[in-house]
Amino acid sequence: MRRLFLSCRMEGEYDTMDEQSERGFSGESAMKVSVERLPGNQAVLEVDLDAVAVGEAMQRAFAKLVKTINVPGFRRGKAPRQLFERYVGKQMLYDEAVEQLAPVSYARAVDEADLEPLEQPEVDILEFGEGQGFKYRATVLVKPEAKLNDYRSIAVPVEPVPVTEEAVQELVAGLLENQAFLEPAGAGAELGPGMLATLEVRKVDSQGAAGPEAEQHTLDLSGTQVLEGEQAQLAGARVGETRIIGARMAAGDGETSGSTDQQWAVTVTGLVRKRLPEFNDEFAGSLGRDETAEELLERLRERLRLLSEERARHSQLDQVAERLLAQTEVDIPEVMVENRLGSAIREYRSTLEAQGISLERDLASTGRSIADLAGELLLPVRRAIKLDLALEAVARAEGLQATGEDMEQAARRFAPAAGSSPWAEAGRRAWLRNTVLRRKAMHLLSRLAEENAARKEVAGEGEDAI
């Protein structure tokens, strides 16, 4: 019995099988699979391929190897198979055929058995030979199954916050602000609320003289801003007027003793006033829709209502998830944590790189190491794994199914990467199916929790009435 030690990618990372026939398994040959579950989340698959599959794989192995090895008396790639086997030994073809057959047949066997491997399998070859077929045993660690309690009794209402007229008016104010325009403040206008002022600022020396160098500043009081601190000394200033303003400045060492007065000469060089349009039918129609002011208000109310409902739904989902987690029992294999933690770090790196920041720079700027980052992500990762396992257990208990359309959509959304070992394909179908089922299970729990909360509320009102 020979043993193969093979590498495959971990949970959630899969590749395409589009070229599987070229790698040694056409899919037309007969294959039998048996599965035995062992303690400790172990699974043993026995895979039995017929002699046709072996014959096809041997021919492909020859076609590949004959192009790489020189046989005396023949140009490379032109030696007959019988002479080639005599020259290199039949074992070389056997080894190549196994390397072609084992990965793809294992991936198919895992899908047929509905397993998600967590690490590379150990493969023991039980039988291989032309005219005999190919039989092997693969032992692999698979995902555990969570134990649930009375998840159907979870009760969490969906409670949208009522839309207030104040919130509607805030949206209206924002629309008006976006359409505001500036106009000259007029002769005799004084700096104050509703104004936007341009200022020329010069530093005043100890002799009371303004310096020659001027800085240009803008003071915006067109919104909710107010004059505070030394700016309050500019209240009422007119265009062309210069005022000396000052502030008590601490000495360079930050001590109050030795503090001095710093003064500036500030000249108002311009004043404009922001005007908001009037909220009426004309304004509502100018926003690109043929609607009245009242219709616009109703549309804003509806937008706020939908937003409130969405936030309430997200809040309810979070609460349902927390209650499900609290009643779920499962032992999470460390390899699951390590794999998910690696994925979380890669995702964090990608997020930073999208902002033009390297992970190394981010860690250096915050005084952290990669181990520190892993420590920060550990609890969220463990929670996410536990929630996934809990939702999959709910899906099994409820008999939820992933339709063909569900699977197609999931496959398009989570398109696999290309270019790595076919062993990476093992478990992809189960992973996609579980992704679909987790979403369906969460929707089911949300609905049940909302219905349970409504029944409790009705029952409570009845008791109060009694």
C-alpha positions as CSV (number, residue, x, y, z in Angstrom):
1,M,0.0,0.0,0.0
2,R,1.5,3.4,-1.1
3,R,0.7,6.7,0.7
4,L,0.5,10.0,-1.0
5,F,0.8,13.3,0.9
6,L,-0.9,15.9,-1.1
7,S,-1.5,19.6,-0.8
8,C,-4.9,21.2,-1.2
9,R,-6.1,24.6,-0.3
10,M,-8.2,25.2,2.8
11,E,-11.8,25.9,3.4
12,G,-13.3,28.6,1.3
13,E,-10.4,28.7,-1.3
14,Y,-11.0,26.8,-4.4
15,D,-10.0,26.7,-8.1
16,T,-11.6,25.7,-11.4
17,M,-12.0,22.2,-12.8
18,D,-12.5,23.4,-16.4
19,E,-9.4,21.5,-17.5
20,Q,-10.0,18.4,-15.5
21,S,-10.2,16.1,-18.5
22,E,-6.7,17.2,-19.5
23,R,-5.5,16.3,-16.1
24,G,-6.5,12.7,-16.3
25,F,-10.2,12.1,-15.5
26,S,-12.8,12.5,-18.2
27,G,-15.8,12.1,-15.9
28,E,-17.2,9.5,-18.2
29,S,-15.5,6.6,-16.4
30,A,-17.3,4.8,-13.5
31,M,-16.4,5.9,-10.0
32,K,-17.7,4.5,-6.7
33,V,-17.4,6.4,-3.4
34,S,-18.0,5.3,0.1
35,V,-17.7,7.5,3.2
36,E,-17.2,6.7,6.9
37,R,-17.3,9.4,9.5
38,L,-14.9,8.9,12.4
39,P,-14.6,10.7,15.8
40,G,-12.7,13.9,15.9
41,N,-14.3,15.3,12.7
42,Q,-12.4,12.8,10.5
43,A,-13.8,11.3,7.3
44,V,-12.5,8.4,5.3
45,L,-13.4,8.2,1.6
46,E,-12.8,5.0,-0.4
47,V,-12.7,5.9,-4.1
48,D,-12.8,3.2,-6.7
49,L,-12.2,4.0,-10.4
50,D,-12.7,1.4,-13.1
51,A,-10.1,0.0,-15.5
52,V,-11.3,2.4,-18.2
53,A,-10.3,5.4,-16.2
54,V,-6.9,3.9,-15.5
55,G,-6.4,3.0,-19.2
56,E,-7.2,6.6,-20.2
57,A,-4.9,8.0,-17.5
58,M,-2.0,5.7,-18.6
59,Q,-2.4,6.9,-22.2
60,R,-2.4,10.5,-21.1
61,A,0.6,9.9,-18.9
62,F,2.5,8.4,-21.9
63,A,1.5,11.3,-24.1
64,K,2.9,13.8,-21.6
65,L,6.1,12.0,-20.6
66,V,7.2,10.9,-24.1
67,K,7.5,14.6,-25.0
68,T,10.0,15.2,-22.1
69,I,12.3,12.2,-22.3
70,N,14.7,11.2,-25.1
71,V,14.5,7.6,-26.2
72,P,17.6,6.5,-28.2
73,G,16.8,6.1,-31.9
74,F,13.7,8.3,-31.8
75,R,13.0,12.0,-32.0
76,R,11.5,13.3,-28.8
77,G,7.8,12.5,-28.6
78,K,7.9,9.9,-31.4
79,A,8.9,6.7,-29.5
80,P,6.2,4.0,-29.5
81,R,4.6,3.4,-26.1
82,Q,5.9,-0.2,-25.8
83,L,9.5,0.8,-26.4
84,F,9.1,3.9,-24.2
85,E,7.8,1.8,-21.3
86,R,10.7,-0.6,-21.7
87,Y,13.2,2.3,-21.7
88,V,11.8,4.3,-18.7
89,G,10.0,1.6,-16.8
90,K,6.3,1.2,-16.4
91,Q,6.3,2.6,-12.8
92,M,7.0,6.1,-14.2
93,L,3.8,5.9,-16.2
94,Y,1.9,4.6,-13.1
95,D,3.2,7.5,-11.0
96,E,2.1,10.1,-13.6
97,A,-1.3,8.4,-14.1
98,V,-1.9,8.5,-10.3
99,E,-0.9,12.2,-10.1
100,Q,-3.5,12.9,-12.8
101,L,-6.3,10.7,-11.5
102,A,-6.1,11.2,-7.7
103,P,-6.6,14.9,-7.4
104,V,-9.6,15.3,-9.7
105,S,-11.3,12.1,-8.6
106,Y,-10.8,13.1,-4.9
107,A,-12.4,16.5,-5.6
108,R,-15.4,14.8,-7.2
109,A,-15.7,12.3,-4.4
110,V,-15.7,15.1,-1.8
111,D,-18.5,16.8,-3.6
112,E,-20.5,13.6,-3.9
113,A,-20.0,13.0,-0.2
114,D,-21.0,16.6,0.6
115,L,-17.8,17.3,2.6
116,E,-15.8,20.4,3.2
117,P,-12.1,19.4,3.8
118,L,-10.2,21.5,6.3
119,E,-6.7,20.4,5.3
120,Q,-4.8,18.2,2.9
121,P,-5.9,14.6,2.8
122,E,-3.7,11.5,3.4
123,V,-4.2,9.2,0.5
124,D,-3.4,5.5,0.7
125,I,-3.3,3.7,-2.6
126,L,-5.0,0.3,-2.2
127,E,-4.9,-0.8,-5.8
128,F,-3.6,0.5,-9.1
129,G,-2.9,-1.2,-12.4
130,E,-4.0,-1.5,-16.0
131,G,-6.9,-3.9,-16.2
132,Q,-7.5,-3.6,-12.5
133,G,-8.7,0.0,-11.8
134,F,-7.6,2.5,-9.2
135,K,-8.7,2.2,-5.6
136,Y,-7.5,4.4,-2.8
137,R,-8.5,5.6,0.7
138,A,-8.4,9.4,1.6
139,T,-8.5,10.4,5.2
140,V,-9.2,14.1,5.9
141,L,-10.4,16.5,8.6
142,V,-13.8,17.9,7.8
143,K,-16.0,20.6,9.3
144,P,-17.7,19.7,12.7
145,E,-21.4,19.8,13.2
146,A,-22.8,22.2,15.8
147,K,-25.3,21.2,18.5
148,L,-28.3,23.4,18.7
149,N,-30.9,24.0,21.4
150,D,-34.4,25.5,21.0
151,Y,-33.4,28.0,18.2
152,R,-37.0,28.2,17.0
153,S,-38.1,30.0,20.2
154,I,-35.8,33.0,19.7
155,A,-37.9,36.1,19.8
156,V,-36.6,39.4,18.6
157,P,-38.9,42.1,17.1
158,V,-38.0,44.4,14.2
159,E,-38.5,47.9,15.6
160,P,-38.0,50.7,13.1
161,V,-37.6,54.2,14.6
162,P,-40.6,56.3,13.7
163,V,-39.9,59.0,11.1
164,T,-40.2,62.5,12.7
165,E,-40.9,65.7,10.9
166,E,-37.6,67.0,12.4
167,A,-35.8,64.4,10.4
168,V,-37.7,65.2,7.3
169,Q,-36.9,68.9,7.7
170,E,-33.2,68.1,8.1
171,L,-33.3,66.5,4.7
172,V,-35.1,69.5,3.3
173,A,-32.5,71.8,4.8
174,G,-29.8,69.8,3.2
175,L,-31.5,70.1,-0.2
176,L,-31.9,73.8,0.2
177,E,-28.3,74.2,1.3
178,N,-27.1,72.3,-1.9
179,Q,-29.1,74.8,-4.0
180,A,-28.0,77.9,-2.0
181,F,-26.4,80.9,-3.8
182,L,-24.2,83.8,-2.8
183,E,-25.1,87.5,-3.3
184,P,-23.3,90.7,-2.4
185,A,-24.2,91.8,1.2
186,G,-24.7,95.4,0.1
187,A,-23.5,98.7,1.3
188,G,-23.2,99.1,5.0
189,A,-23.5,95.4,5.7
190,E,-21.9,94.2,8.9
191,L,-20.1,90.9,9.5
192,G,-22.4,88.5,11.3
193,P,-24.6,85.4,11.0
194,G,-25.4,84.4,7.4
195,M,-22.3,86.1,6.0
196,L,-19.2,84.8,4.3
197,A,-16.3,87.1,4.7
198,T,-12.9,87.4,3.1
199,L,-10.2,88.7,5.4
200,E,-6.7,90.1,5.1
201,V,-4.6,89.3,8.2
202,R,-1.3,90.9,9.3
203,K,0.6,90.2,12.4
204,V,1.1,93.2,14.8
205,D,4.5,93.7,16.3
206,S,5.3,94.9,19.9
207,Q,5.2,98.5,18.7
208,G,1.6,98.2,17.5
209,A,2.5,98.3,13.8
210,A,1.0,95.8,11.3
211,G,3.6,93.8,9.3
212,P,3.9,94.1,5.6
213,E,3.0,90.5,4.8
214,A,-0.7,89.7,4.6
215,E,-2.4,86.3,4.7
216,Q,-5.8,85.8,3.0
217,H,-8.5,84.0,5.0
218,T,-12.1,83.2,4.7
219,L,-14.6,83.3,7.5
220,D,-17.8,81.3,6.8
221,L,-20.8,82.2,9.0
222,S,-23.3,81.2,6.3
223,G,-24.4,78.1,8.1
224,T,-24.7,77.3,11.8
225,Q,-21.2,78.7,12.7
226,V,-20.9,81.5,15.2
227,L,-18.2,84.0,16.1
228,E,-16.2,82.6,19.0
229,G,-13.0,83.5,20.9
230,E,-11.0,86.3,19.2
231,Q,-13.2,86.1,16.1
232,A,-16.0,87.6,18.2
233,Q,-14.0,90.8,18.1
234,L,-14.9,91.0,14.4
235,A,-18.6,91.1,14.9
236,G,-20.2,94.1,13.1
237,A,-17.1,94.9,11.0
238,R,-17.8,96.4,7.6
239,V,-16.0,96.0,4.2
240,G,-12.7,98.0,4.4
241,E,-12.7,98.2,8.1
242,T,-9.6,97.0,10.0
243,R,-9.7,95.8,13.6
244,I,-7.0,94.8,15.9
245,I,-7.8,91.5,17.6
246,G,-5.6,89.6,20.1
247,A,-5.4,86.6,22.3
248,R,-3.5,85.6,25.4
249,M,-0.6,83.4,24.3
250,A,1.3,81.0,26.6
251,A,5.1,81.1,26.5
252,G,6.9,78.5,24.5
253,D,7.2,76.1,27.4
254,G,3.4,76.0,27.9
255,E,3.6,77.8,31.2
256,T,1.1,80.5,31.9
257,S,3.8,82.6,33.5
258,G,5.5,84.7,30.9
259,S,2.5,84.7,28.6
260,T,2.1,87.5,26.1
261,D,-0.6,89.2,24.0
262,Q,-0.4,88.3,20.3
263,Q,-2.3,90.7,18.1
264,W,-3.4,90.8,14.4
265,A,-4.7,93.5,12.2
266,V,-7.7,92.0,10.4
267,T,-9.2,93.9,7.4
268,V,-12.6,92.8,6.0
269,T,-12.1,92.8,2.2
270,G,-15.4,91.4,1.2
271,L,-18.8,90.3,2.5
272,V,-21.3,88.1,0.7
273,R,-24.5,86.6,2.0
274,K,-25.8,83.1,1.4
275,R,-29.3,82.9,0.2
276,L,-31.4,79.7,0.4
277,P,-34.1,79.1,-2.2
278,E,-37.7,79.1,-1.0
279,F,-39.1,75.6,-0.4
280,N,-42.1,75.5,-2.8
281,D,-43.4,73.6,-5.8
282,E,-41.0,75.4,-8.1
283,F,-38.0,74.3,-6.0
284,A,-39.3,70.7,-5.8
285,G,-39.7,70.6,-9.6
286,S,-36.1,71.9,-10.1
287,L,-34.6,68.8,-8.6
288,G,-35.2,66.7,-11.7
289,R,-38.6,65.2,-10.9
290,D,-42.0,66.5,-11.9
291,E,-43.3,66.7,-8.3
292,T,-44.8,69.3,-6.0
293,A,-43.3,70.3,-2.6
294,E,-45.8,68.0,-0.8
295,E,-44.9,65.1,-3.1
296,L,-41.2,65.8,-2.4
297,L,-41.9,65.7,1.4
298,E,-43.7,62.4,1.1
299,R,-40.8,61.0,-0.9
300,L,-38.4,62.1,1.8
301,R,-40.6,60.5,4.4
302,E,-40.6,57.2,2.5
303,R,-36.8,57.3,2.1
304,L,-36.4,57.8,5.8
305,R,-39.0,55.1,6.6
306,L,-37.1,52.5,4.3
307,L,-33.8,53.5,5.9
308,S,-35.3,53.1,9.4
309,E,-36.6,49.6,8.4
310,E,-33.3,48.6,7.0
311,R,-31.4,49.6,10.1
312,A,-34.0,47.9,12.3
313,R,-33.7,44.7,10.2
314,H,-29.9,44.7,10.5
315,S,-30.2,45.3,14.2
316,Q,-32.6,42.4,14.6
317,L,-30.4,40.1,12.5
318,D,-27.5,40.9,14.9
319,Q,-29.5,40.2,17.9
320,V,-30.8,36.9,16.5
321,A,-27.3,35.9,15.6
322,E,-26.1,36.6,19.2
323,R,-28.9,34.6,20.7
324,L,-28.2,31.7,18.3
325,L,-24.5,31.8,19.3
326,A,-25.4,31.8,23.0
327,Q,-27.2,28.4,22.6
328,T,-24.8,26.7,20.2
329,E,-22.3,24.1,21.2
330,V,-19.4,23.2,18.9
331,D,-15.7,22.4,19.2
332,I,-13.9,24.4,16.5
333,P,-10.8,22.7,15.1
334,E,-7.8,25.0,15.3
335,V,-7.1,24.5,11.6
336,M,-10.4,26.2,10.9
337,V,-9.3,29.2,13.0
338,E,-5.9,29.3,11.4
339,N,-7.4,29.2,7.9
340,R,-10.0,31.9,8.6
341,L,-7.5,34.0,10.4
342,G,-5.2,33.9,7.4
343,S,-8.1,34.9,5.2
344,A,-9.0,37.8,7.5
345,I,-5.4,39.1,7.5
346,R,-5.3,38.9,3.7
347,E,-8.6,40.8,3.5
348,Y,-7.3,43.5,5.9
349,R,-4.2,43.8,3.7
350,S,-6.3,44.2,0.5
351,T,-8.4,46.9,2.2
352,L,-5.3,48.8,3.1
353,E,-3.8,48.4,-0.3
354,A,-6.9,49.7,-1.9
355,Q,-6.3,52.9,0.0
356,G,-2.6,53.0,-1.1
357,I,-1.3,51.8,2.3
358,S,0.8,48.7,2.8
359,L,0.2,46.4,5.7
360,E,3.7,46.8,6.9
361,R,3.3,50.6,7.0
362,D,0.0,50.4,8.8
363,L,1.5,48.1,11.5
364,A,4.6,50.2,11.8
365,S,2.6,53.4,12.3
366,T,0.6,51.9,15.1
367,G,3.4,50.0,16.7
368,R,1.9,46.6,16.1
369,S,3.2,43.3,14.8
370,I,1.5,40.8,12.6
371,A,1.0,38.7,15.8
372,D,-0.8,41.7,17.4
373,L,-3.1,42.0,14.4
374,A,-3.8,38.3,14.5
375,G,-4.7,38.7,18.2
376,E,-7.1,41.5,17.4
377,L,-8.9,39.4,14.7
378,L,-9.0,36.2,16.7
379,L,-12.2,36.7,18.6
380,P,-14.2,38.0,15.6
381,V,-12.9,35.1,13.5
382,R,-13.9,32.5,16.1
383,R,-17.4,34.1,16.3
384,A,-17.8,34.1,12.6
385,I,-16.8,30.4,12.4
386,K,-19.2,29.4,15.2
387,L,-22.0,31.4,13.6
388,D,-21.4,29.7,10.2
389,L,-21.5,26.2,11.8
390,A,-24.7,27.2,13.8
391,L,-26.5,28.4,10.7
392,E,-25.5,25.3,8.8
393,A,-26.9,23.2,11.6
394,V,-30.2,25.1,11.4
395,A,-30.3,24.5,7.6
396,R,-29.9,20.8,8.2
397,A,-32.5,20.7,10.9
398,E,-35.0,22.6,8.7
399,G,-34.3,20.7,5.6
400,L,-33.4,23.8,3.6
401,Q,-32.2,23.2,0.1
402,A,-30.0,25.1,-2.4
403,T,-31.6,25.2,-5.8
404,G,-29.7,25.0,-9.1
405,E,-30.3,28.7,-9.5
406,D,-29.0,29.4,-6.0
407,M,-25.8,27.5,-6.8
408,E,-25.3,29.2,-10.1
409,Q,-25.6,32.6,-8.5
410,A,-23.2,31.7,-5.7
411,A,-20.7,30.3,-8.3
412,R,-20.8,33.6,-10.2
413,R,-20.4,35.6,-7.1
414,F,-17.6,33.6,-5.7
415,A,-15.7,33.0,-9.0
416,P,-12.7,30.7,-8.4
417,A,-9.1,31.6,-9.1
418,A,-7.3,29.8,-11.8
419,G,-3.9,28.2,-12.0
420,S,-3.3,26.0,-9.0
421,S,-3.6,22.4,-8.1
422,P,-6.9,20.5,-8.8
423,W,-6.8,19.4,-5.2
424,A,-7.9,22.9,-4.4
425,E,-11.3,22.2,-6.0
426,A,-12.2,19.6,-3.4
427,G,-15.2,20.7,-1.4
428,R,-16.0,23.7,-3.6
429,R,-19.6,22.6,-4.3
430,A,-20.2,21.9,-0.6
431,W,-18.8,25.3,0.3
432,L,-21.0,27.1,-2.2
433,R,-24.0,25.2,-1.0
434,N,-23.3,25.9,2.6
435,T,-22.9,29.6,1.7
436,V,-26.4,29.6,0.2
437,L,-27.9,27.6,3.1
438,R,-26.4,29.9,5.8
439,R,-28.1,32.9,4.1
440,K,-31.4,31.0,3.9
441,A,-31.1,29.9,7.5
442,M,-30.5,33.4,8.7
443,H,-33.6,34.6,6.9
444,L,-35.7,31.8,8.4
445,L,-34.5,32.6,11.9
446,S,-35.2,36.3,11.4
447,R,-38.8,35.5,10.3
448,L,-39.3,33.1,13.2
449,A,-37.9,35.6,15.7
450,E,-40.1,38.4,14.5
451,E,-43.2,36.1,14.6
452,N,-42.4,34.9,18.1
453,A,-41.9,38.5,19.3
454,A,-45.3,39.5,17.9
455,R,-47.0,36.6,19.6
456,K,-45.4,37.5,22.9
457,E,-46.5,41.1,22.5
458,V,-50.1,40.0,21.9
459,A,-50.1,37.6,24.8
460,G,-48.7,40.3,27.0
461,E,-51.4,42.8,26.0
462,G,-54.0,40.1,26.7
463,E,-52.6,39.5,30.2
464,D,-52.6,43.2,31.0
465,A,-56.2,43.5,29.9
466,I,-57.1,40.7,32.3
